[in-house]
Amino acid sequence: MSYMNRTGIEWCDRTWNPVTGCKHDCSYCYARRMVEEGRLKNSPGYPNGFAPAFHPERVRAPLANKRTLKIFVSSMGDLFGSWVPTEWIEAVLAVCREAHWHHFMLLTKNPRRYEEFAPLPANIWLGTSGTTPAEVAARGNILRGIDTEGFKFASVEPIRPGAWRPRVIGDSLDAFDWVIVGCETGPKAPPPDVEGVRAITDHIAASKTLFLKGNTGINGPTFCPEEAA
């Protein structure tokens, strides 16, 4: 078993989940919904549901694939959550460094914790997520100070209806080399906030730094940084 999964996430090639689970308890979390209500309910890979867990058998999986891939790390959790033991993170980052031919895409709501593991090499991309301009700006300001050679990116997903308008965007997106924008999905999701998506698109003049997901309600750029270099 490879433990690196093909994925419907448009901006990566594979997902890799050596650490799973999360304590943020976001109402819109697709990962929690999959584990607690969806196709992963009662899965042997999640014996304790969505509680944080380390899977040592998955840790070295990227080393087996020699073709360069964009790998989303811990898509089913938050690897840098405050509750995650340091040794779990160190084990994951050691493989990211060793598998230097891959691009490893990290994403957290707790970017301050990146500081514990800096400096980080160019193949490790540091991401943070948020749903409003205030959240994204605050986490972007933290990322500015992290010592890394890799790209810094934001996942603005899901954009909160009415939150993203020209008058409030300000410099909230300016800390990032790349911005991913998506809207909420699922049976109870509100309609895409097309006006908000357009406000973000208009703010980011260089299309190579923007990736609009297919659920945003409008067509737009789908560039990843290394594709536009």
N, C-alpha and C positions, 0 to 999 in steps of 0.2 A: 504494500500500500504506500502511495507516494505522500499522502497527507498534504498535498498542495492541490487545491481544487480549481477546476475551471469555473468561471463565474459570469453572471450576468451583469456585474458591475462594469460600466462602460470604460472606466479609466484605468483599469488594471488587467493583467493577464491571468493572474492566479490569486487566490487567497490562501493564507497559511496561518493556522490557529494553534500555535504551541501554548498559548494562554487564552482561556475563554472566560466568559462571565463578566459581570459588571454590577456595581452598586449605585450607579447614578440614578436608575429608576426613571428614565425619561419616558413620558407617555407615548411618544411616537417611535420608540425603538423597534426596528424590524427584527433585530437579532433576538431580543427577549421574546417577542411575539412568536418567532419561529420555534423557540425552545419550549415555551410554556403553553402554547396553543396550537402550533403548526406542525409541520412535517418532522421536526426534530423532537417533538414531545416523546418522552420515554426512550429516546435514542441512547444506545450504550456509550456514545461519545459525551453524553451529558447526564451522568448518573445522579448528579446532585442539582439538576435543573440549571438555572442561570447563575448559580453561585460561582465565584471565581475559582478557577482550577488550572493547574499546570499539567501539561501532557508531555512528559520527557521523551516518549517514543516518536513525537513529531518534530523535535527540535532540529535535527540535522537534515530534514527533508530537502531543503533548497540545494544542498550540496550535490545531490544526485542528478540535477538537471543542469547541463552545461550550456544550454541556450539562454541568452540574456532575456530575462522576464521582468516585468513590472509586478511586484508582489506586494499586495496589501496585507500587512501584518496584523494579526488579531482582529479580523473583521467582525468576530463574534464576541467582542469584549473591548476593554480599554486597558492596554498593556501598561500604561503609565498612571493608572488610577492610584490614589494615595494608599489603597489597601494592598497593592501588589508587592510581594516581597522582592527586595533588591536582587536576590539571587536568581529569581525567575527572569527578570529583565536582563541581567548580565548574561545569562545563558543564551537568550535570544539574540542579543546584540553581538555576542561572540561569533555566532554563525553568520550574521549579516556582514560582519567584517571579513570573515573567511571567504564567503561567497561573493567576492568583490565584483563579479561580472553581472550580478543582478542589481536592479533598482528596488530597494526596500522602502515601502511607503508606510510610515507610522502616522497614526491619527489618535489624538487624545483631547479630552476636555481639560486636562491638567498639564499644560505645556511646561509649567515651572519645573516639573520633575526631570525634564530633559537635561537640566543643568547638572544633575548628579552624574551623568554619563558622558558629558562632553570632555574633549572634542570628539566630533563624529565625522566619519569620512564622507566623501561625495556621493557614494552609492546609497546612503541612508537619507531619505527625504523626511523632513520633520513637518508634520501636519498638525493642525488644530481645528476643532469644529465649533460651530456656534450657529445660532438661529436668528440672532438680531445684530444690528450694527454695534451695539454696546458690548455684547459678548465677544464678537469677533475682534473688535478693536482692542479690548483689554488683553485677550490672549495673543493677539499679534504683537502688542507691545512687549510681552514677555519673550516671544520668539526672537525679537530683534536682538536680544542680548545673548542668545545661545551660540556657542562656538561650534560651527559646523561648516563643512565645505559643500554640503548638499543643498537642494532646493528647499525652500520654506513655503508651505502651501496652506490654504484654508479650504475647508469643506463647509460651505454655507448651506446647510441642509438639516432639516427642511426649513426653507425661508418661512418665517411666520407671517401670516396674512396681514398686510398693511404695515409691516415693520420697515420694509426697505423702500424708501422714497428718497428722491434726490436731496431734499433739504436735511436729511439726517445721516446720509452715508458718510459725509466728511472724509476723513483719512482712514476710515476703519479697514480698508482693504489694501492700504499702501505698503504694509509690512511684508507682503507676500510676493513670491515669484510666480505663483500659480493659484488660481481660485477656481474651485469646483462649485457649481450651483445646482441644487436640486430641490424639488418640492416633495411634500409628504405623499406617501402612497399607502394603500391599504383600504379596507372597506369603510372606514370612518374618516378618511382623509378629506380635508376641504379641497375645493377646486384649486388648480395652480394659480398662484398670484402672478399673473402675466405682467402686470404693471411693475411689481417689485423686481421681477427678473429683468425687465427692460431697463429699469433704473440702474441695476448693477452692470448690465452690459454697456450702457452709455457711459458709466463712470470709468470703466476699464477700457481705455482707448486702444491698447495693443491687444488684438484678439488672440495672439499666441499665449497670453497669460490667463486665458479664460476657457473653462470647459463647462458647457451647458449640458446637463443630463437630458435624456429624452422625455422626462416627465415634467419639464418646465412649461410646456404649452407653446413654446416658440422654437424655431430653428435657430441654431447659432454655432459658434466655434466649438470644436471638440479636440483641441490641441493639448498634448502633454508636452512638458518643457523640452525633453530631449528630441521630440519630433520637430520642433520649431527652431532648434539651435542652428 
